[in-house]
Amino acid sequence: MGRTKKVGPMGRYGARAGASVRKRRGQIEIGMRQRHKCPRCLAKAVRRVSIGVWRCARCDFTFAGGAYMPTTKLGEMVKRSKLS
């Protein structure tokens, strides 16, 4: 996989696809691959299993979330409206 220090995981595209599209996709991929906070045990141990499926490595809690992030904007809005 082509990867450089400057462009990160988007180095595999070379000069293709346009700079702004590559930058946007790079941000999404980097955010997707990092560890996230578990909604059950609050540990920073949630990783993506597949599209929309997330699992905590600590408590083995598996849940559905967004395709690229464990929470979505719509999900956060619903959560806020239920609390009110």
DOZAZA-38215 format. One record per residue: chain; z, x, y of N, C-alpha, C, O in turn. Coordinates in Angstrom, 2 decimals, decimal comma, padded with zeros to 5 digits, always signed. Layout:
N
<A; <Z; X; Y>; <Z; X; Y>; <Z; X; Y>; <Z; X; Y>>
...
This chain:
84
<A; <+000,00; +000,84; -001,17>; <+000,00; +000,00; +000,00>; <+000,00; +000,89; +001,23>; <+000,86; +001,76; +001,37>>
<A; <-000,96; +000,68; +002,14>; <-001,01; +001,45; +003,35>; <+000,11; +001,08; +004,30>; <+000,21; -000,08; +004,71>>
<A; <+000,95; +002,04; +004,64>; <+002,08; +001,74; +005,51>; <+002,33; +002,95; +006,38>; <+002,41; +004,08; +005,89>>
<A; <+002,45; +002,72; +007,67>; <+002,74; +003,82; +008,56>; <+003,98; +003,51; +009,37>; <+004,42; +002,35; +009,43>>
<A; <+004,55; +004,52; +009,99>; <+005,78; +004,33; +010,77>; <+005,54; +003,41; +011,96>; <+006,40; +002,61; +012,32>>
<A; <+004,39; +003,51; +012,56>; <+004,11; +002,76; +013,78>; <+003,84; +001,27; +013,53>; <+004,34; +000,42; +014,26>>
<A; <+003,06; +000,94; +012,52>; <+002,66; -000,45; +012,31>; <+003,38; -001,14; +011,16>; <+003,22; -002,34; +010,97>>
<A; <+004,17; -000,40; +010,39>; <+004,97; -000,99; +009,32>; <+004,11; -001,56; +008,21>; <+003,12; -000,95; +007,81>>
<A; <+004,48; -002,75; +007,70>; <+003,77; -003,32; +006,56>; <+002,34; -003,76; +006,88>; <+001,57; -004,04; +005,97>>
<A; <+001,99; -003,82; +008,16>; <+000,65; -004,26; +008,52>; <-000,37; -003,12; +008,47>; <-001,54; -003,33; +008,77>>
<A; <+000,07; -001,93; +008,09>; <-000,83; -000,81; +007,95>; <-001,89; -001,04; +006,88>; <-002,94; -000,41; +006,90>>
<A; <-001,61; -001,94; +005,96>; <-002,57; -002,22; +004,89>; <-003,82; -002,93; +005,39>; <-004,84; -002,96; +004,70>>
<A; <-003,76; -003,51; +006,60>; <-004,93; -004,22; +007,15>; <-005,85; -003,30; +007,95>; <-006,99; -003,67; +008,24>>
<A; <-005,37; -002,12; +008,31>; <-006,19; -001,20; +009,08>; <-006,55; -001,81; +010,43>; <-005,67; -002,30; +011,14>>
<A; <-007,83; -001,77; +010,79>; <-008,27; -002,29; +012,08>; <-008,73; -003,75; +011,97>; <-009,26; -004,30; +012,94>>
<A; <-008,53; -004,37; +010,83>; <-009,01; -005,74; +010,62>; <-008,01; -006,78; +011,13>; <-006,83; -006,48; +011,31>>
<A; <-008,48; -007,97; +011,36>; <-007,70; -009,18; +011,64>; <-007,20; -009,32; +013,07>; <-006,67; -010,38; +013,41>>
<A; <-007,32; -008,32; +013,91>; <-006,90; -008,45; +015,30>; <-005,46; -008,02; +015,49>; <-004,61; -008,27; +014,63>>
<A; <-005,17; -007,38; +016,60>; <-003,86; -006,79; +016,85>; <-002,76; -007,83; +016,97>; <-001,70; -007,67; +016,37>>
<A; <-002,99; -008,89; +017,74>; <-001,93; -009,88; +017,97>; <-001,59; -010,62; +016,68>; <-000,42; -010,94; +016,44>>
<A; <-002,58; -010,90; +015,85>; <-002,33; -011,58; +014,58>; <-001,54; -010,68; +013,65>; <-000,63; -011,14; +012,96>>
<A; <-001,89; -009,40; +013,61>; <-001,16; -008,45; +012,77>; <+000,28; -008,29; +013,23>; <+001,19; -008,22; +012,40>>
<A; <+000,51; -008,25; +014,53>; <+001,86; -008,12; +015,06>; <+002,70; -009,34; +014,70>; <+003,85; -009,20; +014,28>>
<A; <+002,14; -010,52; +014,85>; <+002,86; -011,76; +014,54>; <+003,20; -011,81; +013,05>; <+004,32; -012,15; +012,68>>
<A; <+002,23; -011,48; +012,21>; <+002,46; -011,50; +010,77>; <+003,49; -010,44; +010,37>; <+004,30; -010,66; +009,47>>
<A; <+003,44; -009,29; +011,04>; <+004,41; -008,23; +010,77>; <+005,83; -008,69; +011,04>; <+006,74; -008,42; +010,25>>
<A; <+006,04; -009,37; +012,16>; <+007,36; -009,89; +012,49>; <+007,85; -010,87; +011,43>; <+009,01; -010,82; +011,03>>
<A; <+006,96; -011,75; +010,98>; <+007,32; -012,75; +009,96>; <+007,69; -012,06; +008,65>; <+008,71; -012,39; +008,05>>
<A; <+006,88; -011,09; +008,22>; <+007,14; -010,41; +006,95>; <+008,42; -009,59; +006,98>; <+009,17; -009,58; +006,01>>
<A; <+008,68; -008,91; +008,07>; <+009,90; -008,12; +008,18>; <+011,12; -009,03; +008,14>; <+012,10; -008,73; +007,46>>
<A; <+011,07; -010,15; +008,87>; <+012,16; -011,11; +008,85>; <+012,36; -011,75; +007,49>; <+013,50; -012,01; +007,08>>
<A; <+011,28; -011,99; +006,77>; <+011,34; -012,62; +005,46>; <+012,01; -011,70; +004,44>; <+012,76; -012,17; +003,59>>
<A; <+011,75; -010,40; +004,53>; <+012,23; -009,47; +003,51>; <+013,65; -008,97; +003,74>; <+014,24; -008,36; +002,85>>
<A; <+014,21; -009,22; +004,91>; <+015,58; -008,77; +005,14>; <+016,58; -009,72; +004,49>; <+016,21; -010,82; +004,06>>
<A; <+017,82; -009,31; +004,41>; <+018,87; -010,15; +003,82>; <+019,37; -011,15; +004,86>; <+019,50; -010,83; +006,05>>
<A; <+019,65; -012,37; +004,39>; <+020,11; -013,43; +005,28>; <+021,49; -013,91; +004,85>; <+021,97; -013,56; +003,77>>
<A; <+022,13; -014,70; +005,71>; <+023,47; -015,19; +005,45>; <+023,43; -016,37; +004,49>; <+022,61; -017,28; +004,63>>
<A; <+024,33; -016,35; +003,49>; <+024,42; -017,42; +002,49>; <+025,14; -018,62; +003,10>; <+026,18; -018,44; +003,73>>
<A; <+024,61; -019,84; +002,92>; <+025,29; -021,02; +003,46>; <+026,58; -021,37; +002,71>; <+027,42; -022,09; +003,24>>
<A; <+026,75; -020,87; +001,50>; <+027,94; -021,18; +000,71>; <+029,04; -020,14; +000,90>; <+030,16; -020,49; +001,30>>
<A; <+028,75; -018,88; +000,61>; <+029,80; -017,85; +000,66>; <+029,77; -017,02; +001,94>; <+030,64; -016,19; +002,15>>
<A; <+028,78; -017,24; +002,80>; <+028,62; -016,59; +004,10>; <+028,40; -015,08; +004,01>; <+028,52; -014,37; +005,01>>
<A; <+028,07; -014,58; +002,82>; <+027,74; -013,16; +002,66>; <+026,29; -012,94; +003,08>; <+025,47; -013,86; +003,00>>
<A; <+025,99; -011,74; +003,50>; <+024,62; -011,42; +003,90>; <+023,88; -010,91; +002,65>; <+023,60; -009,72; +002,53>>
<A; <+023,58; -011,84; +001,74>; <+023,03; -011,45; +000,44>; <+021,92; -012,37; -000,04>; <+021,58; -012,36; -001,22>>
<A; <+021,34; -013,16; +000,85>; <+020,28; -014,10; +000,46>; <+018,93; -013,41; +000,55>; <+018,58; -012,83; +001,58>>
<A; <+018,17; -013,50; -000,54>; <+016,82; -012,95; -000,60>; <+015,86; -014,04; -001,05>; <+016,28; -015,01; -001,70>>
<A; <+014,60; -013,90; -000,72>; <+013,59; -014,87; -001,10>; <+013,17; -014,64; -002,55>; <+012,86; -013,51; -002,94>>
<A; <+013,16; -015,71; -003,36>; <+012,72; -015,65; -004,74>; <+011,23; -015,95; -004,82>; <+010,47; -015,19; -005,42>>
<A; <+010,83; -017,04; -004,20>; <+009,42; -017,41; -004,09>; <+009,27; -018,26; -002,84>; <+010,22; -018,37; -002,06>>
<A; <+008,11; -018,85; -002,64>; <+007,87; -019,60; -001,41>; <+008,85; -020,77; -001,31>; <+008,81; -021,69; -002,13>>
<A; <+009,72; -020,72; -000,33>; <+010,68; -021,80; -000,09>; <+011,90; -021,77; -000,98>; <+012,74; -022,67; -000,85>>
<A; <+012,06; -020,81; -001,87>; <+013,22; -020,72; -002,75>; <+013,99; -019,46; -002,41>; <+013,44; -018,36; -002,39>>
<A; <+015,29; -019,63; -002,13>; <+016,15; -018,52; -001,70>; <+017,36; -018,45; -002,62>; <+017,86; -019,49; -003,07>>
<A; <+017,85; -017,23; -002,90>; <+018,99; -017,05; -003,79>; <+019,94; -016,01; -003,23>; <+019,54; -014,96; -002,73>>
<A; <+021,25; -016,35; -003,33>; <+022,29; -015,43; -002,90>; <+022,60; -014,50; -004,08>; <+022,86; -014,96; -005,19>>
<A; <+022,59; -013,20; -003,83>; <+022,86; -012,23; -004,88>; <+024,35; -012,19; -005,22>; <+024,72; -011,76; -006,32>>
<A; <+025,19; -012,63; -004,32>; <+026,63; -012,55; -004,54>; <+027,17; -013,74; -005,34>; <+027,84; -013,55; -006,35>>
<A; <+026,87; -014,97; -004,89>; <+027,41; -016,15; -005,57>; <+026,37; -016,87; -006,43>; <+026,68; -017,89; -007,03>>
<A; <+025,14; -016,35; -006,49>; <+024,04; -016,90; -007,29>; <+023,69; -018,33; -006,88>; <+023,21; -019,11; -007,71>>
<A; <+023,91; -018,67; -005,62>; <+023,55; -019,98; -005,09>; <+022,06; -019,99; -004,78>; <+021,58; -019,17; -004,00>>
<A; <+021,32; -020,92; -005,39>; <+019,89; -021,04; -005,16>; <+019,64; -022,31; -004,37>; <+020,19; -023,37; -004,68>>
<A; <+018,82; -022,20; -003,34>; <+018,55; -023,37; -002,49>; <+017,15; -023,32; -001,94>; <+016,50; -022,27; -001,94>>
<A; <+016,68; -024,47; -001,47>; <+015,36; -024,57; -000,86>; <+015,50; -024,35; +000,63>; <+016,47; -024,79; +001,26>>
<A; <+014,53; -023,67; +001,19>; <+014,53; -023,42; +002,62>; <+013,10; -023,34; +003,10>; <+012,20; -023,91; +002,49>>
<A; <+012,90; -022,65; +004,18>; <+011,55; -022,48; +004,71>; <+010,77; -021,47; +003,88>; <+011,33; -020,76; +003,04>>
<A; <+009,48; -021,41; +004,12>; <+008,62; -020,50; +003,37>; <+008,93; -019,05; +003,70>; <+008,87; -018,19; +002,83>>
<A; <+009,26; -018,76; +004,97>; <+009,48; -017,39; +005,39>; <+010,90; -017,10; +005,84>; <+011,29; -015,93; +005,91>>
<A; <+011,68; -018,12; +006,13>; <+013,07; -017,96; +006,53>; <+013,90; -019,01; +005,78>; <+013,38; -020,08; +005,47>>
<A; <+015,17; -018,73; +005,49>; <+015,96; -019,69; +004,74>; <+016,22; -021,00; +005,48>; <+016,44; -022,03; +004,84>>
<A; <+016,20; -020,97; +006,80>; <+016,36; -022,20; +007,56>; <+015,13; -022,42; +008,43>; <+014,47; -021,47; +008,84>>
<A; <+014,83; -023,68; +008,70>; <+013,71; -024,02; +009,56>; <+014,23; -024,69; +010,82>; <+015,37; -025,14; +010,86>>
<A; <+013,40; -024,77; +011,82>; <+013,80; -025,43; +013,07>; <+014,12; -026,91; +012,81>; <+015,09; -027,44; +013,35>>
<A; <+013,30; -027,56; +012,00>; <+013,53; -028,97; +011,68>; <+014,84; -029,15; +010,92>; <+015,58; -030,10; +011,19>>
<A; <+015,13; -028,26; +009,99>; <+016,38; -028,33; +009,23>; <+017,60; -028,16; +010,12>; <+018,61; -028,83; +009,93>>
<A; <+017,49; -027,27; +011,10>; <+018,60; -027,07; +012,04>; <+018,82; -028,31; +012,90>; <+019,96; -028,66; +013,20>>
<A; <+017,73; -028,97; +013,30>; <+017,85; -030,20; +014,09>; <+018,52; -031,30; +013,29>; <+019,38; -032,01; +013,82>>
<A; <+018,16; -031,45; +012,04>; <+018,77; -032,47; +011,17>; <+020,24; -032,19; +010,97>; <+021,05; -033,11; +011,00>>
<A; <+020,58; -030,93; +010,76>; <+021,98; -030,53; +010,57>; <+022,82; -030,87; +011,80>; <+023,94; -031,37; +011,69>>
<A; <+022,26; -030,60; +012,99>; <+022,96; -030,92; +014,23>; <+023,14; -032,41; +014,42>; <+024,18; -032,85; +014,91>>
<A; <+022,13; -033,20; +014,04>; <+022,23; -034,65; +014,24>; <+023,22; -035,27; +013,27>; <+023,84; -036,29; +013,60>>
<A; <+023,40; -034,68; +012,09>; <+024,38; -035,19; +011,12>; <+025,80; -034,91; +011,56>; <+026,71; -035,68; +011,25>>
<A; <+026,01; -033,82; +012,29>; <+027,33; -033,46; +012,75>; <+027,80; -034,37; +013,88>; <+029,00; -034,56; +014,07>>
<A; <+026,87; -034,93; +014,63>; <+027,24; -035,77; +015,77>; <+027,73; -037,13; +015,36>; <+028,07; -037,94; +016,22>>
